């Protein structure tokens, strides 16, 4: 449900990213069938890439959570907020402990912004990503 | 100048939801890119 909440935030700012001259893309686990279903359900217009082998996750330096992290009060509270906002959990893939991250890369591959998620609810806001693009 | 992270990511090829192969480095080759790693498409 944190993924859906994050994607809903990105989707709401999709045109703003485009206006800032940036290409927005998401990487997710699972297979292409999952990504197709996710696109249909979420209505996003930006590319959804599938990393079944977690090759890009490793290259980006993204970590995994401990099963104990699921029960942390901050995660439970964030989960409750996401549920209240209407974001329901759906399918959980093969690697449920994989954490995400958000990056802004400049032309040619300079790194303008990096947020490596520390827990399931630790996602960069669209405002932070746009600020990095405009800096 | 590419960062160590973009250098590691650039040659990786992934497929998109329509089955097209995308080389990650192509995303920022001619303009800035925002790349968001979700946990899963679920």
Backbone of each chain as nested JSON, in Angstrom:
{
  "chains": [
    {"id": "A", "residues": [
      {"number": 1, "name": "UNK", "atoms": {"N": [0.821, -1.2, 0.0], "CA": [0.0, 0.0, 0.0], "C": [0.857, 1.252, 0.0]}},
      {"number": 2, "name": "UNK", "atoms": {"N": [2.119, 1.16, 0.575], "CA": [3.011, 2.318, 0.526], "C": [3.404, 2.614, -0.921]}},
      {"number": 3, "name": "UNK", "atoms": {"N": [3.578, 1.546, -1.726], "CA": [3.923, 1.73, -3.145], "C": [2.798, 2.458, -3.856]}},
      {"number": 4, "name": "UNK", "atoms": {"N": [1.577, 2.03, -3.597], "CA": [0.432, 2.663, -4.263], "C": [0.283, 4.108, -3.831]}},
      {"number": 5, "name": "UNK", "atoms": {"N": [0.52, 4.376, -2.57], "CA": [0.447, 5.75, -2.079], "C": [1.518, 6.608, -2.767]}},
      {"number": 6, "name": "UNK", "atoms": {"N": [2.731, 6.056, -2.873], "CA": [3.831, 6.786, -3.491], "C": [3.549, 7.04, -4.971]}},
      {"number": 7, "name": "UNK", "atoms": {"N": [3.048, 6.032, -5.652], "CA": [2.75, 6.178, -7.074], "C": [1.634, 7.197, -7.293]}},
      {"number": 8, "name": "UNK", "atoms": {"N": [0.648, 7.199, -6.406], "CA": [-0.436, 8.18, -6.536], "C": [0.12, 9.597, -6.414]}},
      {"number": 9, "name": "UNK", "atoms": {"N": [1.082, 9.787, -5.52], "CA": [1.712, 11.113, -5.365], "C": [2.485, 11.483, -6.634]}},
      {"number": 10, "name": "UNK", "atoms": {"N": [3.223, 10.522, -7.176], "CA": [4.01, 10.789, -8.385], "C": [3.087, 11.073, -9.568]}},
      {"number": 11, "name": "UNK", "atoms": {"N": [2.037, 10.296, -9.654], "CA": [1.089, 10.468, -10.761], "C": [0.488, 11.874, -10.74]}},
      {"number": 12, "name": "UNK", "atoms": {"N": [0.188, 12.361, -9.557], "CA": [-0.409, 13.696, -9.433], "C": [0.545, 14.784, -9.916]}},
      {"number": 13, "name": "UNK", "atoms": {"N": [1.849, 14.487, -9.913], "CA": [2.848, 15.487, -10.315], "C": [3.518, 15.14, -11.648]}},
      {"number": 14, "name": "UNK", "atoms": {"N": [2.968, 14.157, -12.337], "CA": [3.599, 13.676, -13.57], "C": [3.825, 14.813, -14.567]}},
      {"number": 15, "name": "UNK", "atoms": {"N": [2.815, 15.658, -14.751], "CA": [2.939, 16.759, -15.717], "C": [3.97, 17.78, -15.253]}},
      {"number": 16, "name": "UNK", "atoms": {"N": [4.089, 17.956, -13.953], "CA": [5.065, 18.917, -13.425], "C": [6.484, 18.437, -13.673]}},
      {"number": 17, "name": "UNK", "atoms": {"N": [6.719, 17.13, -13.504], "CA": [8.045, 16.574, -13.819], "C": [8.352, 16.785, -15.297]}},
      {"number": 18, "name": "UNK", "atoms": {"N": [7.354, 16.544, -16.13], "CA": [7.552, 16.7, -17.574], "C": [7.852, 18.157, -17.911]}},
      {"number": 19, "name": "UNK", "atoms": {"N": [7.119, 19.071, -17.264], "CA": [7.339, 20.497, -17.518], "C": [8.731, 20.928, -17.075]}},
      {"number": 20, "name": "UNK", "atoms": {"N": [9.271, 20.233, -16.082], "CA": [10.625, 20.541, -15.601], "C": [11.685, 19.89, -16.496]}},
      {"number": 21, "name": "UNK", "atoms": {"N": [11.243, 19.212, -17.538], "CA": [12.165, 18.625, -18.512], "C": [12.674, 17.26, -18.145]}},
      {"number": 22, "name": "UNK", "atoms": {"N": [12.052, 16.632, -17.152], "CA": [12.569, 15.344, -16.666], "C": [11.712, 14.18, -17.142]}},
      {"number": 23, "name": "UNK", "atoms": {"N": [12.366, 13.08, -17.344], "CA": [11.681, 11.828, -17.644], "C": [11.479, 11.113, -16.308]}},
      {"number": 24, "name": "UNK", "atoms": {"N": [10.272, 10.71, -16.041], "CA": [9.941, 9.995, -14.804], "C": [9.732, 8.528, -15.139]}},
      {"number": 25, "name": "UNK", "atoms": {"N": [10.366, 7.654, -14.378], "CA": [10.181, 6.217, -14.578], "C": [10.225, 5.526, -13.222]}},
      {"number": 26, "name": "UNK", "atoms": {"N": [9.526, 4.409, -13.118], "CA": [9.521, 3.629, -11.881], "C": [10.048, 2.227, -12.167]}},
      {"number": 27, "name": "UNK", "atoms": {"N": [10.705, 1.664, -11.167], "CA": [11.192, 0.286, -11.241], "C": [10.482, -0.488, -10.137]}},
      {"number": 28, "name": "UNK", "atoms": {"N": [10.015, -1.676, -10.45], "CA": [9.358, -2.486, -9.446], "C": [9.722, -3.95, -9.592]}},
      {"number": 29, "name": "UNK", "atoms": {"N": [9.418, -4.715, -8.553], "CA": [9.657, -6.154, -8.586], "C": [8.45, -6.847, -9.208]}},
      {"number": 30, "name": "UNK", "atoms": {"N": [8.538, -8.134, -9.295], "CA": [7.453, -8.896, -9.907], "C": [7.752, -9.123, -11.373]}},
      {"number": 31, "name": "UNK", "atoms": {"N": [6.741, -9.469, -12.119], "CA": [6.957, -9.69, -13.556], "C": [6.106, -8.699, -14.346]}},
      {"number": 32, "name": "UNK", "atoms": {"N": [6.169, -8.819, -15.668], "CA": [5.494, -7.868, -16.538], "C": [3.978, -7.883, -16.34]}},
      {"number": 33, "name": "UNK", "atoms": {"N": [3.467, -9.043, -16.002], "CA": [2.019, -9.167, -15.75], "C": [1.611, -8.286, -14.566]}},
      {"number": 34, "name": "UNK", "atoms": {"N": [2.454, -8.292, -13.513], "CA": [2.197, -7.45, -12.347], "C": [2.209, -5.979, -12.764]}},
      {"number": 35, "name": "UNK", "atoms": {"N": [3.228, -5.609, -13.571], "CA": [3.374, -4.208, -13.966], "C": [2.194, -3.761, -14.831]}},
      {"number": 36, "name": "UNK", "atoms": {"N": [1.736, -4.649, -15.724], "CA": [0.592, -4.305, -16.574], "C": [-0.662, -4.088, -15.732]}},
      {"number": 37, "name": "UNK", "atoms": {"N": [-0.867, -4.983, -14.772], "CA": [-2.039, -4.855, -13.907], "C": [-1.941, -3.585, -13.071]}},
      {"number": 38, "name": "UNK", "atoms": {"N": [-0.736, -3.314, -12.592], "CA": [-0.515, -2.127, -11.765], "C": [-0.793, -0.864, -12.573]}},
      {"number": 39, "name": "UNK", "atoms": {"N": [-0.339, -0.861, -13.839], "CA": [-0.587, 0.307, -14.69], "C": [-2.088, 0.53, -14.866]}},
      {"number": 40, "name": "UNK", "atoms": {"N": [-2.811, -0.56, -15.117], "CA": [-4.245, -0.439, -15.315], "C": [-4.958, 0.07, -14.074]}},
      {"number": 41, "name": "UNK", "atoms": {"N": [-4.507, -0.412, -12.918], "CA": [-5.172, -0.05, -11.668], "C": [-4.801, 1.355, -11.201]}},
      {"number": 42, "name": "UNK", "atoms": {"N": [-3.547, 1.753, -11.441], "CA": [-3.077, 3.038, -10.92], "C": [-3.246, 4.171, -11.925]}},
      {"number": 43, "name": "UNK", "atoms": {"N": [-3.342, 3.826, -13.224], "CA": [-3.549, 4.845, -14.239], "C": [-2.334, 5.701, -14.531]}},
      {"number": 44, "name": "UNK", "atoms": {"N": [-1.134, 5.229, -14.206], "CA": [0.058, 6.051, -14.442], "C": [0.382, 6.078, -15.939]}},
      {"number": 45, "name": "UNK", "atoms": {"N": [0.983, 7.181, -16.358], "CA": [1.387, 7.312, -17.75], "C": [2.875, 7.134, -17.954]}},
      {"number": 46, "name": "UNK", "atoms": {"N": [3.636, 7.118, -16.867], "CA": [5.094, 7.006, -17.001], "C": [5.517, 5.537, -17.059]}},
      {"number": 47, "name": "UNK", "atoms": {"N": [6.734, 5.278, -17.577], "CA": [7.162, 3.879, -17.745], "C": [7.276, 3.129, -16.413]}},
      {"number": 48, "name": "UNK", "atoms": {"N": [6.801, 1.898, -16.429], "CA": [6.948, 1.003, -15.281], "C": [7.895, -0.117, -15.709]}},
      {"number": 49, "name": "UNK", "atoms": {"N": [9.073, -0.127, -15.138], "CA": [10.083, -1.118, -15.509], "C": [10.08, -2.259, -14.504]}},
      {"number": 50, "name": "UNK", "atoms": {"N": [10.388, -3.439, -14.985], "CA": [10.326, -4.637, -14.149], "C": [11.738, -5.17, -13.928]}},
      {"number": 51, "name": "UNK", "atoms": {"N": [12.081, -5.383, -12.673], "CA": [13.417, -5.884, -12.321], "C": [13.264, -7.19, -11.551]}},
      {"number": 52, "name": "UNK", "atoms": {"N": [12.98, -8.253, -12.287], "CA": [12.703, -9.543, -11.639], "C": [13.897, -10.056, -10.853]}},
      {"number": 53, "name": "UNK", "atoms": {"N": [15.116, -9.766, -11.348], "CA": [16.331, -10.298, -10.688], "C": [16.92, -9.339, -9.652]}},
      {"number": 54, "name": "UNK", "atoms": {"N": [16.294, -8.189, -9.454], "CA": [16.739, -7.168, -8.492], "C": [18.135, -6.633, -8.827]}},
      {"number": 55, "name": "UNK", "atoms": {"N": [18.494, -6.727, -10.094], "CA": [19.813, -6.28, -10.52], "C": [19.969, -4.767, -10.315]}},
      {"number": 56, "name": "UNK", "atoms": {"N": [18.953, -4.007, -10.724], "CA": [19.022, -2.55, -10.58], "C": [18.921, -2.135, -9.112]}},
      {"number": 57, "name": "UNK", "atoms": {"N": [18.174, -2.873, -8.328], "CA": [18.066, -2.571, -6.888], "C": [19.444, -2.672, -6.234]}},
      {"number": 58, "name": "UNK", "atoms": {"N": [20.178, -3.722, -6.614], "CA": [21.526, -3.893, -6.048], "C": [22.456, -2.789, -6.538]}},
      {"number": 59, "name": "UNK", "atoms": {"N": [22.39, -2.485, -7.828], "CA": [23.27, -1.457, -8.395], "C": [22.981, -0.09, -7.778]}},
      {"number": 60, "name": "UNK", "atoms": {"N": [21.738, 0.144, -7.407], "CA": [21.367, 1.428, -6.803], "C": [21.703, 1.481, -5.317]}},
      {"number": 61, "name": "UNK", "atoms": {"N": [22.133, 0.372, -4.754], "CA": [22.512, 0.353, -3.339], "C": [21.334, 0.289, -2.395]}},
      {"number": 62, "name": "UNK", "atoms": {"N": [20.248, -0.312, -2.84], "CA": [19.043, -0.382, -2.0], "C": [19.073, -1.622, -1.116]}},
      {"number": 63, "name": "UNK", "atoms": {"N": [18.572, -1.482, 0.064], "CA": [18.66, -2.563, 1.045], "C": [17.354, -3.3, 1.236]}},
      {"number": 64, "name": "UNK", "atoms": {"N": [17.349, -4.11, 2.267], "CA": [16.143, -4.851, 2.637], "C": [15.844, -4.599, 4.111]}},
      {"number": 65, "name": "UNK", "atoms": {"N": [14.587, -4.683, 4.445], "CA": [14.154, -4.478, 5.827], "C": [14.187, -5.801, 6.578]}},
      {"number": 66, "name": "UNK", "atoms": {"N": [14.157, -5.692, 7.882], "CA": [14.026, -6.87, 8.734], "C": [12.539, -7.159, 8.921]}},
      {"number": 67, "name": "UNK", "atoms": {"N": [12.164, -8.422, 9.053], "CA": [10.749, -8.721, 9.329], "C": [10.239, -7.986, 10.571]}},
      {"number": 68, "name": "UNK", "atoms": {"N": [11.135, -7.698, 11.513], "CA": [10.724, -6.988, 12.731], "C": [10.297, -5.552, 12.436]}},
      {"number": 69, "name": "UNK", "atoms": {"N": [10.816, -4.994, 11.319], "CA": [10.483, -3.607, 10.977], "C": [8.995, -3.422, 10.703]}},
      {"number": 70, "name": "UNK", "atoms": {"N": [8.347, -4.503, 10.268], "CA": [6.923, -4.414, 9.916], "C": [6.101, -3.967, 11.125]}},
      {"number": 71, "name": "UNK", "atoms": {"N": [6.547, -4.363, 12.305], "CA": [5.769, -4.074, 13.512], "C": [6.198, -2.787, 14.213]}},
      {"number": 72, "name": "UNK", "atoms": {"N": [7.086, -2.028, 13.611], "CA": [7.512, -0.779, 14.251], "C": [6.353, 0.209, 14.312]}},
      {"number": 73, "name": "UNK", "atoms": {"N": [6.194, 0.916, 15.428], "CA": [5.056, 1.846, 15.564], "C": [4.978, 2.862, 14.426]}},
      {"number": 74, "name": "UNK", "atoms": {"N": [6.129, 3.359, 13.963], "CA": [6.092, 4.369, 12.904], "C": [5.56, 3.776, 11.598]}},
      {"number": 75, "name": "UNK", "atoms": {"N": [5.874, 2.501, 11.35], "CA": [5.393, 1.85, 10.13], "C": [3.896, 1.558, 10.247]}},
      {"number": 76, "name": "UNK", "atoms": {"N": [3.498, 1.088, 11.423], "CA": [2.071, 0.817, 11.628], "C": [1.26, 2.103, 11.481]}},
      {"number": 77, "name": "UNK", "atoms": {"N": [1.786, 3.195, 12.027], "CA": [1.071, 4.48, 11.926], "C": [1.006, 4.941, 10.47]}},
      {"number": 78, "name": "UNK", "atoms": {"N": [2.105, 4.8, 9.751], "CA": [2.12, 5.199, 8.336], "C": [1.178, 4.312, 7.526]}},
      {"number": 79, "name": "UNK", "atoms": {"N": [1.131, 3.024, 7.878], "CA": [0.22, 2.114, 7.197], "C": [-1.23, 2.489, 7.428]}},
      {"number": 80, "name": "UNK", "atoms": {"N": [-1.522, 2.889, 8.654], "CA": [-2.886, 3.303, 8.976], "C": [-3.265, 4.553, 8.175]}},
      {"number": 81, "name": "UNK", "atoms": {"N": [-2.315, 5.488, 8.074], "CA": [-2.582, 6.715, 7.307], "C": [-2.832, 6.382, 5.826]}},
      {"number": 82, "name": "UNK", "atoms": {"N": [-2.026, 5.453, 5.296], "CA": [-2.18, 5.072, 3.888], "C": [-3.536, 4.394, 3.67]}},
      {"number": 83, "name": "UNK", "atoms": {"N": [-3.919, 3.523, 4.593], "CA": [-5.212, 2.851, 4.479], "C": [-6.356, 3.855, 4.535]}},
      {"number": 84, "name": "UNK", "atoms": {"N": [-6.206, 4.813, 5.451], "CA": [-7.258, 5.823, 5.608], "C": [-7.383, 6.681, 4.354]}},
      {"number": 85, "name": "UNK", "atoms": {"N": [-6.265, 6.831, 3.641], "CA": [-6.277, 7.611, 2.397], "C": [-6.771, 6.774, 1.216]}},
      {"number": 86, "name": "UNK", "atoms": {"N": [-7.111, 5.501, 1.489], "CA": [-7.705, 4.683, 0.435], "C": [-6.744, 3.79, -0.309]}},
      {"number": 87, "name": "UNK", "atoms": {"N": [-5.491, 3.691, 0.169], "CA": [-4.497, 2.853, -0.518], "C": [-4.469, 1.48, 0.145]}},
      {"number": 88, "name": "UNK", "atoms": {"N": [-4.974, 0.499, -0.569], "CA": [-5.068, -0.86, -0.028], "C": [-3.912, -1.708, -0.524]}},
      {"number": 89, "name": "UNK", "atoms": {"N": [-3.379, -2.591, 0.324], "CA": [-2.345, -3.507, -0.159], "C": [-2.949, -4.514, -1.131]}},
      {"number": 90, "name": "UNK", "atoms": {"N": [-2.182, -4.879, -2.149], "CA": [-2.631, -5.88, -3.111], "C": [-1.66, -7.064, -3.055]}},
      {"number": 91, "name": "UNK", "atoms": {"N": [-1.121, -7.423, -4.225], "CA": [-0.225, -8.58, -4.261], "C": [1.126, -8.25, -3.625]}},
      {"number": 92, "name": "UNK", "atoms": {"N": [1.656, -9.181, -2.891], "CA": [3.01, -9.052, -2.367], "C": [3.862, -10.046, -3.149]}},
      {"number": 93, "name": "UNK", "atoms": {"N": [4.962, -9.578, -3.692], "CA": [5.783, -10.424, -4.542], "C": [6.737, -11.311, -3.766]}},
      {"number": 94, "name": "UNK", "atoms": {"N": [7.759, -11.765, -4.462], "CA": [8.698, -12.731, -3.89], "C": [9.621, -12.135, -2.836]}},
      {"number": 95, "name": "UNK", "atoms": {"N": [9.841, -10.835, -2.898], "CA": [10.823, -10.196, -2.002], "C": [10.15, -9.08, -1.205]}},
      {"number": 96, "name": "UNK", "atoms": {"N": [9.308, -9.438, -0.262], "CA": [8.524, -8.419, 0.436], "C": [9.358, -7.489, 1.323]}},
      {"number": 97, "name": "UNK", "atoms": {"N": [10.587, -7.876, 1.627], "CA": [11.416, -7.039, 2.507], "C": [12.294, -6.046, 1.722]}},
      {"number": 98, "name": "UNK", "atoms": {"N": [12.211, -6.102, 0.385], "CA": [13.006, -5.18, -0.423], "C": [12.575, -3.735, -0.148]}},
      {"number": 99, "name": "UNK", "atoms": {"N": [13.532, -2.857, 0.022], "CA": [13.238, -1.442, 0.204], "C": [13.464, -0.695, -1.107]}},
      {"number": 100, "name": "UNK", "atoms": {"N": [12.86, 0.477, -1.216], "CA": [12.951, 1.255, -2.446], "C": [13.913, 2.42, -2.331]}},
      {"number": 101, "name": "UNK", "atoms": {"N": [13.731, 3.361, -3.189], "CA": [14.579, 4.552, -3.195], "C": [14.166, 5.473, -4.322]}},
      {"number": 102, "name": "UNK", "atoms": {"N": [14.612, 6.713, -4.239], "CA": [14.267, 7.708, -5.264], "C": [15.521, 8.472, -5.645]}},
      {"number": 103, "name": "UNK", "atoms": {"N": [15.674, 8.683, -6.944], "CA": [16.886, 9.339, -7.44], "C": [16.53, 10.346, -8.515]}},
      {"number": 104, "name": "UNK", "atoms": {"N": [17.297, 11.424, -8.549], "CA": [17.22, 12.372, -9.649], "C": [18.607, 12.419, -10.271]}},
      {"number": 105, "name": "UNK", "atoms": {"N": [18.657, 12.098, -11.563], "CA": [19.925, 12.108, -12.289], "C": [19.899, 13.198, -13.347]}},
      {"number": 106, "name": "UNK", "atoms": {"N": [21.001, 13.94, -13.422], "CA": [21.103, 14.962, -14.454], "C": [21.531, 14.35, -15.772]}},
      {"number": 107, "name": "UNK", "atoms": {"N": [21.47, 15.154, -16.811], "CA": [21.887, 14.688, -18.145], "C": [23.294, 14.11, -18.075]}},
      {"number": 108, "name": "UNK", "atoms": {"N": [23.452, 12.909, -18.585], "CA": [24.762, 12.268, -18.576], "C": [25.041, 11.449, -17.328]}},
      {"number": 109, "name": "UNK", "atoms": {"N": [24.172, 11.548, -16.314], "CA": [24.319, 10.666, -15.16], "C": [24.869, 11.291, -13.896]}},
      {"number": 110, "name": "UNK", "atoms": {"N": [24.883, 12.626, -13.808], "CA": [25.257, 13.225, -12.528], "C": [24.127, 12.948, -11.527]}},
      {"number": 111, "name": "UNK", "atoms": {"N": [24.511, 12.75, -10.301], "CA": [23.494, 12.44, -9.286], "C": [23.08, 13.728, -8.575]}},
      {"number": 112, "name": "UNK", "atoms": {"N": [21.848, 14.13, -8.762], "CA": [21.342, 15.376, -8.19], "C": [20.615, 15.142, -6.872]}},
      {"number": 113, "name": "UNK", "atoms": {"N": [20.097, 13.947, -6.693], "CA": [19.317, 13.645, -5.479], "C": [19.296, 12.136, -5.296]}},
      {"number": 114, "name": "UNK", "atoms": {"N": [19.442, 11.714, -4.057], "CA": [19.35, 10.283, -3.748], "C": [18.683, 10.096, -2.397]}},
      {"number": 115, "name": "UNK", "atoms": {"N": [17.663, 9.303, -2.361], "CA": [17.057, 8.898, -1.087], "C": [16.915, 7.389, -1.096]}},
      {"number": 116, "name": "UNK", "atoms": {"N": [17.746, 6.737, -0.3], "CA": [17.688, 5.282, -0.143], "C": [16.762, 5.015, 1.029]}},
      {"number": 117, "name": "UNK", "atoms": {"N": [15.658, 4.349, 0.77], "CA": [14.639, 4.177, 1.816], "C": [15.191, 3.411, 3.01]}},
      {"number": 118, "name": "UNK", "atoms": {"N": [14.892, 3.933, 4.201], "CA": [15.319, 3.269, 5.445], "C": [14.25, 2.318, 5.959]}},
      {"number": 119, "name": "UNK", "atoms": {"N": [13.009, 2.544, 5.518], "CA": [11.924, 1.632, 5.897], "C": [10.846, 1.687, 4.812]}},
      {"number": 120, "name": "UNK", "atoms": {"N": [9.783, 0.931, 4.994], "CA": [8.751, 0.799, 3.965], "C": [8.064, 2.13, 3.629]}},
      {"number": 121, "name": "UNK", "atoms": {"N": [7.965, 3.011, 4.612], "CA": [7.219, 4.257, 4.409], "C": [8.12, 5.432, 4.071]}},
      {"number": 122, "name": "UNK", "atoms": {"N": [9.412, 5.182, 3.955], "CA": [10.382, 6.259, 3.73], "C": [10.529, 6.507, 2.226]}},
      {"number": 123, "name": "UNK", "atoms": {"N": [9.64, 7.312, 1.686], "CA": [9.655, 7.617, 0.252], "C": [9.854, 9.111, 0.053]}},
      {"number": 124, "name": "UNK", "atoms": {"N": [10.622, 9.486, -0.95], "CA": [10.862, 10.903, -1.229], "C": [9.574, 11.56, -1.725]}},
      {"number": 125, "name": "UNK", "atoms": {"N": [9.339, 12.774, -1.271], "CA": [8.142, 13.49, -1.716], "C": [8.373, 14.042, -3.119]}},
      {"number": 126, "name": "UNK", "atoms": {"N": [7.313, 14.198, -3.901], "CA": [7.467, 14.855, -5.206], "C": [8.105, 16.232, -5.081]}},
      {"number": 127, "name": "UNK", "atoms": {"N": [7.806, 16.951, -3.994], "CA": [8.38, 18.291, -3.807], "C": [9.903, 18.22, -3.703]}},
      {"number": 128, "name": "UNK", "atoms": {"N": [10.411, 17.221, -2.994], "CA": [11.869, 17.077, -2.86], "C": [12.51, 16.731, -4.206]}},
      {"number": 129, "name": "UNK", "atoms": {"N": [11.842, 15.872, -4.966], "CA": [12.376, 15.486, -6.279], "C": [12.372, 16.675, -7.234]}},
      {"number": 130, "name": "UNK", "atoms": {"N": [11.289, 17.453, -7.209], "CA": [11.202, 18.624, -8.085], "C": [12.214, 19.686, -7.67]}},
      {"number": 131, "name": "UNK", "atoms": {"N": [12.439, 19.841, -6.376], "CA": [13.424, 20.825, -5.906], "C": [14.814, 20.466, -6.418]}},
      {"number": 132, "name": "UNK", "atoms": {"N": [15.123, 19.171, -6.432], "CA": [16.43, 18.737, -6.939], "C": [16.563, 19.034, -8.43]}},
      {"number": 133, "name": "UNK", "atoms": {"N": [15.463, 18.868, -9.153], "CA": [15.494, 19.146, -10.597], "C": [15.697, 20.624, -10.883]}},
      {"number": 134, "name": "UNK", "atoms": {"N": [15.161, 21.451, -10.006], "CA": [15.18, 22.9, -10.246], "C": [16.398, 23.573, -9.638]}},
      {"number": 135, "name": "UNK", "atoms": {"N": [17.17, 22.838, -8.849], "CA": [18.325, 23.449, -8.155], "C": [19.417, 23.843, -9.16]}}
    ]},
    {"id": "B", "residues": [
      {"number": 1, "name": "UNK", "atoms": {"N": [29.322, 14.493, -15.14], "CA": [30.11, 13.259, -14.961], "C": [29.244, 12.211, -14.247]}},
      {"number": 2, "name": "UNK", "atoms": {"N": [29.196, 11.003, -14.769], "CA": [28.35, 9.988, -14.125], "C": [28.813, 9.696, -12.705]}},
      {"number": 3, "name": "UNK", "atoms": {"N": [27.865, 9.454, -11.818], "CA": [28.198, 9.063, -10.45], "C": [28.47, 7.559, -10.445]}},
      {"number": 4, "name": "UNK", "atoms": {"N": [29.099, 7.023, -9.392], "CA": [29.277, 5.569, -9.316], "C": [27.947, 4.821, -9.43]}},
      {"number": 5, "name": "UNK", "atoms": {"N": [26.893, 5.426, -8.888], "CA": [25.582, 4.755, -8.944], "C": [25.053, 4.716, -10.381]}},
      {"number": 6, "name": "UNK", "atoms": {"N": [25.137, 5.853, -11.091], "CA": [24.617, 5.841, -12.465], "C": [25.505, 4.988, -13.369]}},
      {"number": 7, "name": "UNK", "atoms": {"N": [26.802, 4.945, -13.056], "CA": [27.697, 4.079, -13.85], "C": [27.3, 2.614, -13.683]}},
      {"number": 8, "name": "UNK", "atoms": {"N": [26.9, 2.244, -12.463], "CA": [26.486, 0.855, -12.212], "C": [25.122, 0.557, -12.817]}},
      {"number": 9, "name": "UNK", "atoms": {"N": [24.244, 1.552, -12.806], "CA": [22.883, 1.344, -13.312], "C": [22.805, 1.397, -14.836]}},
      {"number": 10, "name": "UNK", "atoms": {"N": [23.638, 2.234, -15.442], "CA": [23.488, 2.561, -16.872], "C": [23.394, 1.349, -17.804]}},
      {"number": 11, "name": "UNK", "atoms": {"N": [24.235, 0.322, -17.664], "CA": [24.162, -0.781, -18.633], "C": [23.029, -1.779, -18.396]}},
      {"number": 12, "name": "UNK", "atoms": {"N": [22.334, -1.638, -17.308], "CA": [21.282, -2.621, -16.981], "C": [20.071, -2.423, -17.891]}},
      {"number": 13, "name": "UNK", "atoms": {"N": [19.582, -3.519, -18.43], "CA": [18.4, -3.477, -19.295], "C": [17.222, -4.145, -18.585]}},
      {"number": 14, "name": "UNK", "atoms": {"N": [16.112, -3.418, -18.545], "CA": [14.885, -3.946, -17.956], "C": [13.776, -3.852, -18.993]}},
      {"number": 15, "name": "UNK", "atoms": {"N": [12.736, -4.635, -18.793], "CA": [11.579, -4.51, -19.689], "C": [10.521, -3.655, -19.01]}},
      {"number": 16, "name": "UNK", "atoms": {"N": [9.759, -2.934, -19.837], "CA": [8.655, -2.16, -19.269], "C": [7.371, -2.99, -19.325]}},
      {"number": 17, "name": "UNK", "atoms": {"N": [6.29, -2.39, -18.877], "CA": [5.037, -3.149, -18.763], "C": [4.492, -3.568, -20.123]}},
      {"number": 18, "name": "UNK", "atoms": {"N": [5.011, -2.957, -21.197], "CA": [4.57, -3.335, -22.542], "C": [5.549, -4.291, -23.22]}},
      {"number": 19, "name": "UNK", "atoms": {"N": [6.584, -4.695, -22.492], "CA": [7.529, -5.656, -23.048], "C": [8.711, -5.049, -23.777]}},
      {"number": 20, "name": "UNK", "atoms": {"N": [8.797, -3.724, -23.795], "CA": [9.93, -3.076, -24.453], "C": [11.147, -3.109, -23.541]}},
      {"number": 21, "name": "UNK", "atoms": {"N": [12.312, -3.358, -24.131], "CA": [13.547, -3.355, -23.355], "C": [14.066, -1.922, -23.235]}},
      {"number": 22, "name": "UNK", "atoms": {"N": [14.402, -1.546, -22.017], "CA": [14.887, -0.184, -21.749], "C": [16.248, -0.29, -21.073]}},
      {"number": 23, "name": "UNK", "atoms": {"N": [17.259, 0.331, -21.674], "CA": [18.568, 0.415, -21.008], "C": [18.507, 1.61, -20.073]}},
      {"number": 24, "name": "UNK", "atoms": {"N": [18.818, 1.399, -18.808], "CA": [18.608, 2.469, -17.834], "C": [19.4, 3.735, -18.178]}},
      {"number": 25, "name": "UNK", "atoms": {"N": [20.603, 3.575, -18.691], "CA": [21.408, 4.743, -19.029], "C": [20.758, 5.63, -20.074]}},
      {"number": 26, "name": "UNK", "atoms": {"N": [19.885, 5.055, -20.884], "CA": [19.204, 5.845, -21.911], "C": [18.232, 6.842, -21.285]}},
      {"number": 27, "name": "UNK", "atoms": {"N": [17.82, 6.585, -20.047], "CA": [16.839, 7.461, -19.403], "C": [17.413, 8.851, -19.147]}},
      {"number": 28, "name": "UNK", "atoms": {"N": [18.709, 8.932, -18.851], "CA": [19.318, 10.229, -18.537], "C": [20.377, 10.627, -19.574]}},
      {"number": 29, "name": "UNK", "atoms": {"N": [20.332, 9.978, -20.712], "CA": [21.331, 10.258, -21.748], "C": [21.171, 11.67, -22.319]}},
      {"number": 30, "name": "UNK", "atoms": {"N": [19.933, 12.088, -22.533], "CA": [19.74, 13.385, -23.19], "C": [18.929, 14.366, -22.355]}},
      {"number": 31, "name": "UNK", "atoms": {"N": [18.726, 14.062, -21.098], "CA": [17.99, 14.961, -20.22], "C": [17.927, 14.377, -18.828]}},
      {"number": 32, "name": "UNK", "atoms": {"N": [17.47, 15.163, -17.857], "CA": [17.386, 14.634, -16.492], "C": [16.308, 13.553, -16.357]}},
      {"number": 33, "name": "UNK", "atoms": {"N": [16.484, 12.72, -15.368], "CA": [15.526, 11.638, -15.125], "C": [15.269, 11.486, -13.639]}},
      {"number": 34, "name": "UNK", "atoms": {"N": [14.038, 11.189, -13.321], "CA": [13.647, 10.831, -11.956], "C": [13.361, 9.336, -11.975]}},
      {"number": 35, "name": "UNK", "atoms": {"N": [14.139, 8.585, -11.218], "CA": [13.986, 7.138, -11.201], "C": [13.582, 6.713, -9.783]}},
      {"number": 36, "name": "UNK", "atoms": {"N": [12.421, 6.126, -9.703], "CA": [11.85, 5.762, -8.404], "C": [11.76, 4.239, -8.318]}},
      {"number": 37, "name": "UNK", "atoms": {"N": [12.396, 3.679, -7.317], "CA": [12.325, 2.231, -7.077], "C": [11.197, 1.969, -6.074]}},
      {"number": 38, "name": "UNK", "atoms": {"N": [10.154, 1.315, -6.574], "CA": [9.077, 0.877, -5.698], "C": [9.48, -0.446, -5.1]}},
      {"number": 39, "name": "UNK", "atoms": {"N": [8.738, -0.906, -4.119], "CA": [9.077, -2.218, -3.558], "C": [8.53, -3.319, -4.456]}},
      {"number": 40, "name": "UNK", "atoms": {"N": [7.322, -3.161, -4.9], "CA": [6.732, -4.171, -5.782], "C": [5.512, -3.566, -6.436]}},
      {"number": 41, "name": "UNK", "atoms": {"N": [5.104, -4.157, -7.543], "CA": [3.883, -3.71, -8.226], "C": [2.714, -4.476, -7.631]}},
      {"number": 42, "name": "UNK", "atoms": {"N": [2.357, -4.141, -6.448], "CA": [1.256, -4.857, -5.803], "C": [0.367, -3.914, -5.056]}}
    ]}
  ]
}
